[in-house]
């Protein structure tokens, strides 16, 4: 007869597998990796490349290179934010209903 705690453990394992399959597989092999929230290697590389693009744009006066460096650096900083909210894939925040617009009368 299954115990009530077994159901919760099975549900927890299924949720972990769904949210971060790489971490769940590594736990089963006995060599755990860092969870997805702490894997930021790509963000660090994006920040380094963005700063290098920004510096190159300043050295070689090129506005497009400066702008691209600023944008890439901004994206990387957002990815490095530890307080960033993670939403599950495929789910969105609920939309607020729009109020209907009244038709404009011609003047």
Secondary structure as GFF3:
##gff-version 3
##sequence-region A 1 107
A	DSSP	alpha_helix	4	19	.	.	.	ID=ss1
A	DSSP	alpha_helix	21	29	.	.	.	ID=ss2
A	DSSP	three_ten_helix	36	38	.	.	.	ID=ss3
A	DSSP	alpha_helix	41	59	.	.	.	ID=ss4
A	DSSP	alpha_helix	63	80	.	.	.	ID=ss5
###
